[in-house]
Amino acid sequence: MPSTLPAGDPAPADGTLPASVAVGAEARDLGVYLHVPFCRVRCGYCDFNTYTADEVRGVRREDYADQAIAEVRMAREILARAGVGTRPVSTVFFGGGTPTLLPVADLARMLDAVRGAWGLAPDAEVTTEANPDSVDREALRALAAAGVTRVSFGMQSAVPHVLATLERTHDPDRVPLVVGWAREAGLAVSLDLIYGAPGETAEDWERSLEAALAQHPDHVSAYALIVEQGTRLARQVARGEVVAPDDDLQAELYERADALLTAAGYSWYEVSNWARSAADRSRHNLSYWTGQDWWGIGPGAHSHVGGVRWWNLKHPAAYADRIRAGLSPAHARELLDDETRRVERVLLETRIAGGLPLEALEPAGRAEVAALIAEGLVEGRPAIHGRVVPTLRGRLLADTVVRRLLTD
Amino acid sequence: MSPRAPIPLEPASTDPARIRNFCIIAHIDHGKSTLADRMLQLTGVVSDRDMRAQYLDRMDIERERGITIKSQAVRMPWSSSVVEPVATTYALNMIDTPGHVDFTYEVSRSLAACEGAILLVDAAQGIEAQTLANLYLALANDLEIIPVLNKIDLPAADPDKYAEELAQLIGGDPADVLRVSGKTGEGVEALLDRVVERVPAPTGDASAPARAMIFDSVYDSYRGVVTYVRMVDGGLRPRERIQMMSTRATHDILEIGVSSPEPTPTHGLGVGEVGYLITGVKDVRQSKVGDTVTTAAKAATAALPGYTEPLPMVFSGIYPIDGSDYPELRDALDKLKLSDAALNYEPETSVALGFGFRCGFLGLLHLEIVTERLQREFDLDIITTAPSVVYAVRTEDKKTVTVTNPSEFPGGKIDAVSEPVVKASILAPKDYVGTIMELCQSRRGTLGGMDYLGSDRVELHYTMPLGEIVFDFFDQLKSRTAGYASLDYEPAGEQEADLVKVDILLQGETVDAFSAIVHRDKAYAYGTMMAGRLRELIPRQQFEVPIQAAIGARIIARENIRAMRKDVLAKCYGGDITRKRKLLEKQKEGKKRMKMVGRVEVPQEAFIAALSGDTESAKKK
């Protein structure tokens, strides 16, 4: 999550949700995101809510799991009061930060708390992010034993100078090792890549893609590097020390990624995500784009339940204070009206291979679809069958496509 | 009240021998308003308690820029024994003059209302070109000149040097140059005494039919038009019916009075006096500067000399950024016109900018003041097109077309084009002569001569096309001379020149707002400059956008905006959908401020920046 939070309405101290969230809840999945706001080092490009010290203003890393567990229990109460607490959880995602910086036992306890609160669906997807150098064979085995089903490794690149630019500390040779151990432990594997770092060439990027494909992962995410305000990278760009990634080059790198991944048998299901089969897609990731319910646990985490979005206090110490006082750590929230929900739907579902149902569009937007097909931004065939799915070019210009679908 | 400011003389029955009418000629920020403030205090017409800085400059813009746009007159009592053996009371009328080259005509009328002028010069900077121009006007009107150095309290002041310069300029002894400080008040009493001593008393025929010259006309939203006049012959009384000699229109005087400095009704105005009239008219055009006021009952036969209609020299299109503000813009111009007799405008349509107005101005400052007032007083977001002058274009079939807007430039074969020229005088330290000559030559100027003022300053005389001056000349002059050079110009006829219209095309469509009439030798430079600017300013579109500059059908420059390939953000930031939606809302808001040129979306900022040359600040947006 980014270092700055949006503005919103005040959130009630006890976290109470309006009755409206119960409408249609049985048709929605419930997911849990568990944020772990710690890293060993902060990478220059990163603007996520994470901290490198063992102790942040009196809050110790070793106490964090208990705070997260306390929020899980609070969440259970709040959802129960709102009448949406009866579904077993279908996806869990440990993200960060670096979740595997916590002892596996802590992560296991957090997952147990989720299980205790709502129960896990039999086919639940439980993912953790991990750095290649923050886990070993033992840890992966223990994670699997605790109920984790999937691991997403922050590989980023296979090229040393790109890893150095990104300030990633792992040795690229460690990736095959950890992938092997994960498989051994029975975990599904996803590899995360970043493209468009300053100095990265198209050849560098292809090398990284090939190295990733050589591991036969179930899933690949490829994210364009974004220069976020307030990061060290942004300052370096401002001072002219490095050249900001160019949109044209990033577009080219994206096209190469799509070509290589497609040739290797992967297909895209969201702008930045590819999977070997439909079953290998990240259901947790998709839940963000398809308007499911999820509860984000931890400082700065975002949640969505039935048309209410909220986000927690950002600082771990401020978060801990609220939790200790038995109060909701929510910083602010937003109650989405029908039109905003419609706009969000267009915004989000236009990014996925499943596409956006035409019914979500107003007549002007529906009329625009023909022009978008003619311009090669939207696939013709699915549109005829009632869904707007972007083409490769349309994925890269998704903001334009969305804006045009929403023309008044 | 000051001991030197006794019981004032009664207006309407003041002996002309006791009247002194004077003005202050000064450059912007040479301290005229501050000096006027001290005079108001010393003569007791404004109490120390009511004093606020630059009392007479009423408009915000005037106070902020430290310049006077509209003139005013203030009547101040002053007792002095410099003329008579005993202390005698005088009525001093200080007539404030506009301080800028665009308002030469208004200045000339203010000067015509006076018998004397204080030539006020900053003791740290010396005289400037505009002051020189006004000094020439004052001498041409036979005014008694009282040279004064101001700001002698400044550490950088060099009064000896500039006293020498002034004495050389107007003749006389450097010792006669008064030295004052408007800030501390030092020397101001002596200056008022000098006015009494040196400025001649007005003369006029009290029994002749009334003749009063209008030297200013101000619109007041509560009182209608306030007309400032100088009585020359006869007198005017309250409730009298008056006649404007240029139009023969008659009005009843509702109020007559003097400013001291707040309006004070009187029993009338007599020979040599200065005051105001209110007749209830609502439009300054019915009360024109330079016109002669007489009485309907006993009308004068001959008007006072010197009246001319204001003639616009510079034209520009003014458009609302939001097309739906067009009615508001029209209302605002209608209101401004009430107080600005020189402003004229007519509706105009631009393909790129929509509905707007073609406006005529006296000069660039006038244009700037009007646009600033539209933005500030009427809260309008506007775009102004590049300023243009009046061209006379003769076509092959010997027809002459008057062109004030590049879009009116005839398309067929052109026989000749003539453009207005001006005599420009530029005053600067002598070290800058080289760089100024270079600039003027590049603007098709012809050097007419050089005069040295004192030992280190030079006045250069150039004949130049006005079209070259309105396009960015003053900014260039200032930046090349570290701000030291000053400029003044006056119309000097017309000349034929090899002028062409350069069009700018976006994706093959002419953007009329960017067309310009330029000299053939500069067409290429203008074309590449504009095309280059637009390439920087117009965001990439889904498709490639060629930008071309053309004379007729001939392309003279070309740039390309490559198609945009990517705008999607990769991540959703751990479920922070709100941030993504806000971004979309911002983009949609941004699109509302786009103008469509064919299929190309051009942001308003790009128009403004391309037209003003300010590419940097637009890119930051």
Interface residues (C-beta under 8 A of the other chain):
Chain A: M1 P2 P6 G8 Y33 H35 F48 G95 Y223 A224 I226 D247 D248 Q250 A251 E252 Y254 V271 S272 Y288 W289 W294 G296 A301 H302 S303 H304 R309 W311 E334 T340 V343 E344 L347 L348 R351 E375 L377 R393 R395 L396 L397 A398 D399 T400 V402 R403 L406
Chain B: Q542 R562 M564 R565 K566 D567 V568 L569 A570 K571 C572 Y573 G574 G575 D576 I577 T578 R579 K580 R581 K582 L584 Q587 K588 K591
